[in-house]
Amino acid sequence: MDFAAPIDRAVALLQGVWQSFPGRFGFSTIVDVAIVAVLIYWLLSLISGTSAAPIVRGILILLVLGFVLSNVFNLTMLQFLLRNSIPALIIAIPVLFQPEIRRALEQLGRAGSLIPRTTAVSPNTRLAETIARAAQQLAERRFGALLVIERSTPLGEYASKGVAMDALLSSELLLNIFWPNSPLHDGAVIIHGDRVVAAGVVLPLSQSPTVEHMGTRHRAGIGITEIADAIAVVVSEETGTISLANAGRMVRNLGEARLQKVLSILDRSAAFGTNGRPVVGLLSLPGLGRHRDPRGASRKSSASSAKGDDSETDAA
């Protein structure tokens, strides 16, 4: 078969387009092409990742291949079919792409939809909100929990002894981990950024004589902050109180809002210190101090509370 004639026709077609291009190329042409390009890009972004993407790809391949073959080899019947299939495609487009067209019209109808707006919420703020919300929900249900937030000191030594998770942090995930009688509820959870690194982690207990009256979970929370710059959030199973440990010290009886505020303050200090050490301890934070009971008879209340904490056998 002689391919010389089809090749000559293709070359002549390209030469004709190229020669007519300078005469038609002007400012209005640039604007026209730019508008069409933006519309095509917007439509393609709408169908990206949907079931319509392979349909559009298939239609375009079929049309391009058909037009190229019909013009190069002068296939009259194929040209006739392609010309008459365009009206049918126009009718079929609303049927094939009904969900995508509806979504596009909804976006156009929303004010400001063409200019995407982002809310500047830092990852540290989301972390504090998620942990505070989860701690409050755990406290309301009296689910004992120990959450350790890893900072500059790596905790891989302890995470390796637990159950590896590498899961996205959420309050629902923490509720499931610390649900009573679940396989992982007895240990601690190590959090790095917005990821739960490991669960069911066994932590070293604090040997300080000032924490001997505390339960095992609280002693573990203080113990990890004595040897690392981590932050530990402890929820008591007996009393439902929320405590926070940092640099070997503990603040107790925190609510959701106060816990979120403390976590945000500690998080802003981190670059938590230039040497990987905490810049501030909890006792130096405004409005915070070590939890102490009033003098006198309230010490008995503290002792009874300590016994209650000691009964938390689901220690970290």
Backbone hydrogen bonds, N-H to C=O, Kabsch-Sander energy under -0.5 kcal/mol:
donor,donor_aa,acceptor,acceptor_aa,energy
3,F,1,M,-0.6
7,I,3,F,-1.8
8,D,4,A,-2.4
9,R,5,A,-2.3
10,A,6,P,-2.2
11,V,7,I,-2.5
12,A,8,D,-2.6
13,L,9,R,-2.3
14,L,10,A,-2.2
15,Q,11,V,-2.5
16,G,12,A,-2.3
17,V,13,L,-2.1
18,W,14,L,-2.5
19,Q,15,Q,-2.4
20,S,16,G,-1.8
21,F,17,V,-0.9
24,R,20,S,-1.2
25,F,21,F,-1.1
26,G,24,R,-0.8
30,I,26,G,-2.0
31,V,27,F,-2.3
32,D,28,S,-2.4
33,V,29,T,-2.8
34,A,30,I,-2.5
35,I,31,V,-2.4
36,V,32,D,-2.3
37,A,33,V,-2.6
38,V,34,A,-2.4
39,L,35,I,-2.5
40,I,36,V,-2.6
41,Y,37,A,-2.6
42,W,38,V,-2.6
43,L,39,L,-2.5
44,L,40,I,-2.6
45,S,41,Y,-2.2
46,L,42,W,-1.4
47,I,43,L,-1.5
48,S,44,L,-1.0
50,T,47,I,-2.1
53,A,47,I,-0.6
53,A,50,T,-1.1
55,I,51,S,-0.7
56,V,52,A,-2.5
57,R,53,A,-2.4
58,G,54,P,-2.3
59,I,55,I,-2.4
60,L,56,V,-2.6
61,I,57,R,-2.3
62,L,58,G,-2.2
63,L,59,I,-2.6
64,V,60,L,-2.8
65,L,61,I,-2.4
66,G,62,L,-2.2
67,F,63,L,-2.8
68,V,64,V,-2.4
69,L,65,L,-2.3
70,S,66,G,-2.5
71,N,67,F,-1.9
72,V,68,V,-2.5
73,F,69,L,-2.3
75,L,70,S,-1.3
76,T,74,N,-1.0
79,Q,75,L,-2.1
80,F,76,T,-2.2
81,L,77,M,-2.3
82,L,78,L,-2.5
83,R,79,Q,-2.5
84,N,80,F,-2.0
85,S,81,L,-1.1
86,I,82,L,-0.8
88,A,84,N,-0.6
89,L,85,S,-2.3
90,I,86,I,-2.1
91,I,87,P,-1.6
92,A,88,A,-2.1
93,I,89,L,-2.0
95,V,91,I,-0.5
96,L,92,A,-2.8
97,F,93,I,-2.7
98,Q,95,V,-0.7
101,I,97,F,-2.6
102,R,98,Q,-2.2
103,R,99,P,-2.2
104,A,100,E,-2.3
105,L,101,I,-2.4
106,E,102,R,-2.2
107,Q,103,R,-2.1
108,L,104,A,-2.1
109,G,105,L,-1.9
110,R,106,E,-1.1
113,S,110,R,-1.6
115,I,112,G,-0.7
120,A,118,T,-0.5
121,V,119,T,-1.7
122,S,120,A,-0.6
126,R,122,S,-2.0
127,L,123,P,-2.4
128,A,124,N,-2.3
129,E,125,T,-2.4
130,T,126,R,-2.6
131,I,127,L,-2.4
132,A,128,A,-2.4
133,R,129,E,-2.5
134,A,130,T,-2.4
135,A,131,I,-2.7
136,Q,132,A,-2.1
137,Q,133,R,-2.2
138,L,134,A,-2.6
139,A,135,A,-2.5
140,E,136,Q,-2.4
141,R,137,Q,-1.4
142,R,139,A,-0.9
143,F,138,L,-2.8
144,G,142,R,-0.6
145,A,235,V,-1.9
147,L,233,V,-3.1
148,V,189,V,-3.2
149,I,147,L,-0.5
149,I,231,I,-3.6
150,E,148,V,-0.7
150,E,191,I,-3.3
158,Y,155,L,-0.7
159,A,155,L,-2.5
160,S,156,G,-2.3
161,K,158,Y,-1.1
162,G,159,A,-1.4
163,V,199,A,-3.4
164,A,162,G,-0.6
165,M,197,V,-2.7
166,D,196,V,-1.0
166,D,197,V,-0.7
167,A,196,V,-1.8
169,L,194,D,-3.0
174,L,170,S,-1.9
175,L,171,S,-2.2
176,N,172,E,-1.9
177,I,173,L,-2.1
178,F,174,L,-2.2
179,W,176,N,-0.7
182,S,179,W,-2.2
185,H,182,S,-1.3
187,G,184,L,-0.8
188,A,201,V,-2.6
189,V,146,L,-2.5
190,I,198,A,-2.3
191,I,148,V,-3.4
191,I,189,V,-0.5
192,H,195,R,-2.6
195,R,192,H,-1.7
196,V,167,A,-3.6
197,V,190,I,-2.0
197,V,195,R,-0.9
198,A,190,I,-1.1
199,A,163,V,-2.0
200,G,184,L,-0.6
201,V,188,A,-2.4
203,L,201,V,-0.5
203,L,316,A,-1.3
206,S,219,R,-1.2
211,V,208,S,-1.6
212,E,209,P,-0.9
214,M,211,V,-1.5
219,R,215,G,-2.3
220,A,216,T,-2.4
221,G,217,R,-2.0
222,I,218,H,-2.3
223,G,219,R,-2.5
224,I,220,A,-2.1
225,T,221,G,-1.0
226,E,222,I,-1.0
226,E,223,G,-0.6
227,I,223,G,-0.9
228,A,224,I,-0.8
231,I,149,I,-1.7
232,A,245,A,-2.3
233,V,147,L,-3.2
234,V,232,A,-0.5
234,V,243,S,-2.7
235,V,145,A,-2.7
236,S,234,V,-0.5
236,S,241,T,-2.5
240,G,236,S,-1.3
243,S,234,V,-3.1
244,L,251,V,-2.8
245,A,232,A,-3.2
246,N,249,R,-2.5
247,A,230,A,-0.6
249,R,246,N,-1.5
251,V,244,L,-2.9
254,L,242,I,-2.4
259,L,255,G,-2.6
260,Q,256,E,-2.3
261,K,257,A,-2.0
262,V,258,R,-2.5
263,L,259,L,-2.7
264,S,260,Q,-2.1
265,I,261,K,-2.2
266,L,262,V,-2.7
267,D,263,L,-2.3
268,R,264,S,-2.0
269,S,265,I,-0.9
270,A,267,D,-1.4
271,A,267,D,-0.6
273,G,269,S,-0.8
276,G,273,G,-1.0
282,L,246,N,-0.5
284,S,281,G,-1.0
285,L,282,L,-1.4
288,L,285,L,-1.8
291,H,250,M,-0.8
298,S,295,R,-0.8
299,R,296,G,-1.9
300,K,297,A,-1.3
301,S,297,A,-1.0
302,S,298,S,-2.0
303,A,299,R,-2.3
304,S,300,K,-2.6
305,S,301,S,-2.3
306,A,302,S,-2.1
307,K,303,A,-2.1
308,G,304,S,-1.8
309,D,305,S,-2.1
310,D,306,A,-2.4
311,S,307,K,-1.1
312,E,309,D,-1.8
313,T,311,S,-1.8
315,A,313,T,-1.8
